[in-house]
Amino acid sequence: MKRVIPPLLGGIFFLILQTTVLSSFPIQRVRPDILLIFTLYLAFLFPPIFGGILAFFIGYLMDLYSGNTLGFYAFSRPLVFFAAQFFKERFYLEEFSFQFLFAFIFGMLEGILILILMNALQPVSLGNLYPLLFTFLLPQSFFTGLATPPLFFLFQKGSSLLFHQPEKGIKERV
């Protein structure tokens, strides 16, 4: 129980931060997805089953507060978590550039997946989706990637304090 409550409270805190403070930016495309970064970090910290359930709850809470069709984020966040679990051993994620690319690629893939799901449930011509890809998804994924290295650093400090572990790199937590 001691390992369950802090990440869940952290997810709720980042959800509140993302839906209140970050949504007040004048340019909405500059808003990074903190919960995606947190989900990616959970992939390095937790085993697949427990972390997948935690990613599902974070996605479910995001669905509840975002006003989107219920289930998009509850479906996509565990997929992002398990994909990050799969790829975490194959890349050296201690450097800024790899953390940036990791979050950028996962942000793009999750956005494309959600656009495909939205198009499958409510068909719209693809000509209307292309502007969304370049005007919203690409800038948001870029800024999510830029915010990833400092947030990974803060998450690493926080998890070492909460779980009383000596500080390790991301790759050494396995």
N, C-alpha and C positions, 0 to 999 in steps of 0.2 A: 504494500500500500504506500510505503514511503517513496517508492520509485514511480508511482502512478500519479499522485496528486501534483507534484511540481510541474511536470510537462503539460498536464491538462490545464492547470492554472496559468501557465505561461502561454499556452495556446489561446485561452480566453482573453488574457491581457493583450496579446498581439492582435487578436480579432477586434477588440475594442479600439486599440490604437489605430488599426488600419481603417476601420469604418468611421472614426470620428476625426482624428487629427489629420490623417493622410488624405481623407476625402475633401478636406477644406482647401487643398492646394488649388490655385487658380487654373492651372493647366492639369487636367485629369490624366493626361498621358505620361506625366512625370512621376506618377505614383507607383512605387515598387510594391510587389506582393510579398509582404513580410511573412505571411502564413505559408507561402510556398517555400521560402527560405528556411523557415522553421521546420517544415515537413522534410526538406532535404537534410537538414541537420539531424533530425530524429532518425533518419536512415543510417547515420553513422553511429548513433548512440544506442539504439535498441535492437533487439532481435526481431526477426520478421513478423511473427505472430502478434506479439504485444505492440510493436510499433505500427503494424498495419491497422490494428484496432484503434490505436490512438490517432492515426492519420484519418481513419474513417470518422471518428467523433469530431475531429477538427474540421473536416470537410462538411459534416452534417451541420455543425454550428455555423459554418460559413454560409451554407445554404439557407439556414433559418434567418440570418441577419442580412443577407444580400438582397433578398427579394426575387432571386432568379427562380427558375423552375426547380422544384425540390429534387435533389438527387444528383445534379451535375457535379458539384464539388465533392459530395459524398462518394461518388464513383471515381472521380479523377484523382483525388488526393491519395487514396491507397495505391492506385496505379503508379503515380509518381513516386511514392514511397518504395514500392517493390522494384521499380525500375532503377531507382537510386541505389537500393540494396544490391541489385545485380551488378551495377557498374562501379560500385565503390572500390572494388578490389583491382579494377583494371586501369585506374588513372591515379596519378599522384596529385592529390587535392590539397596540398599544403600551400601552394603558390597562389598568388592573386589571380593570375591569368586563367588557371584551371578552374578555380572556384567561380570566377566570372562566367566562363564558358559553360560550366556545368549548370549553373542557375539559368543562364540565358537560353540554353538549348531546352531545358526542362520547362521553362516558362513558355517558349514557343510551342513545344509539343503539347502542353496542357491546353493552351489557348486554341490550337488547331483542333484538338480533340473536342473541346467544348463547342467550337463553331460547327464541327461535323455533327455532333449530337443535336445541336439546336436546329440545324438544317434538316436532319432526319425527322425530327418531331414536328417541325413547322417549315415545310419546304419554301425556300426563297431562292431566287435566281442567284447563281454564283457571281454574277456581276455586282451584286450588292455586298457580297462578302469580301471581295478583294480590297476595297477601300478600308474595311475594318482591319484587315490584316496589316496594312502598311501604316495606317494612321493611329491605331490603338495598340494592337498586339506587339508590333515590333518595338515601339518606344517603351512600352511597359516592361517587356522582357529585357530590354537593354538596361533600364534603370533598376530592375530587379537584380540583374547580374552585377551592376555597380555596387549595389547595397550589400551583396552577399559577403565579401571578405570581411568588412568590419563587423557585420552581424554574426558571422561564424566565430570571429574572435570573441565577441561578447558572450555568445552562447557557450563557448568553450570555457570561459572564465566562470560563468554562472553555474555550469554543470559541475565543474571541479569544486566549487564552493558548496553546492547543494549535496553532492554525493560523496564529499570528502575524499576525492581521488587526487592523486598527484597529477599535475597538468601533463597531458599527453597531446600529441598531434592527432589529427583526425584519423590518420591511417593506423595509429597504434591502439585505437579503442576497440578493435575487433575482438 
